[in-house]
Every structure is written in structure tokens, then in C-alpha cells.
Amino acid sequence: MWLKLKRNDKIGLFFFVAFVLSTTLTWLFEERFNQQQWQSERTTRYKLAEDIIKSKMLIAKTKEEVILLLGPASPSSLTGSDHLVYTLGKPPSFFEAKEEKLVIIFKENRVIEVVHFEE
């Protein structure tokens, strides 16, 4: 049973199917935070950092809860506010890759912001 569609309807259907397929594939292959992977594969943490930031999973957690979830932080040379720094590793790049870090900022022992930056 083949439906008779007009040319414009076929084009619209094609773009709709392409959109659904691309969003499904993007969602399917997107890295999600996994505590075991975070703690065991330190050089590929950059894959998980985006999910940590987007999901806001650390916001309002205490420093102890963050350390329990992510493990011990990396030594930091940053000054200023109370924070923890986690090394994310270097993502693959055609150019010289820079070391990436995840900075978790605390106020009154609660996470208020999570920032991803390159050194």
C-alpha cells in the first residue's frame, strides 16, 4: 500500500524523518556520566564533563558528596573562592590539544557553579 504524496509532502516527510533520525542518533551516542568510568578512565573524562554540567547533577551538593561521587580532586593553583578542580584529559584534536579541567565552585559548602575550561 503506497500513499500518493505530493512533491512538497515528500520533501517535508524526508526532512522530518532526517530530523528524528539525527536527534535519536545524537542522543544514543552521547556520553552520560558514569561514576565508575569517571574514576577509572581519567584521560577520557572530557567525554563525561558535558553531561555533568548540562544535568546540573552537582548543584547544591556538599564538598563531601562531590568527592564521594567524583573521587579526590587534582591539585589546584587557582586562588580565590572555595573550589575543587578535576583534570579531564586532552580530547583528540587536529591542533595541539590543551589540558581541560572541570572546576566546581562552592559557597557555604554547597556547589553553586560547575565550569569547564582549557589551560
TAHU-V29108 format. One record per pair of residues at least 24 apart in sequence whose ideal C-beta (glycine too) atoms are under 10 Angstrom apart, sorted by sequence separation. I is the first residue (numbers start at 0). J is the second residue. If there is no record, write none. Layout:
i;j
I;J
I;J
//
This chain:
i;j
29;53
32;56
80;104
81;105
32;57
44;69
75;100
77;102
79;104
80;105
81;106
57;83
80;106
81;107
73;100
75;102
77;104
81;108
83;110
90;117
73;101
81;109
82;110
85;113
87;115
89;117
41;70
72;101
87;116
38;68
72;102
81;111
82;112
83;113
84;114
87;117
37;68
38;69
39;70
72;103
80;111
37;69
38;70
41;73
69;101
80;112
82;114
84;116
86;118
34;67
37;70
38;71
34;68
51;85
69;103
34;69
32;68
34;70
32;69
48;85
66;103
65;103
48;87
47;87
48;88
65;105
44;85
45;86
46;87
62;103
44;86
45;87
46;88
48;90
76;118
44;87
45;88
60;103
62;105
41;85
42;86
43;87
44;88
45;89
46;90
57;101
61;105
64;108
65;109
41;86
42;87
43;88
45;90
58;103
60;105
63;108
64;109
65;110
41;87
42;88
43;89
44;90
45;91
57;103
61;107
62;108
64;110
41;88
42;89
43;90
61;108
62;109
37;85
40;88
42;90
60;108
61;109
62;110
65;113
52;101
60;109
61;110
37;87
51;101
59;109
60;110
45;96
48;99
58;109
59;110
48;100
51;103
57;109
58;110
59;111
45;98
48;101
57;110
58;111
45;99
47;101
56;110
57;111
58;112
44;99
45;100
55;110
57;112
58;113
44;100
45;101
57;113
44;101
55;112
56;113
55;113
54;113
52;112
53;113
52;113
51;113
52;114
52;115
51;115
48;113
48;114
49;115
48;115
45;115
45;117
//
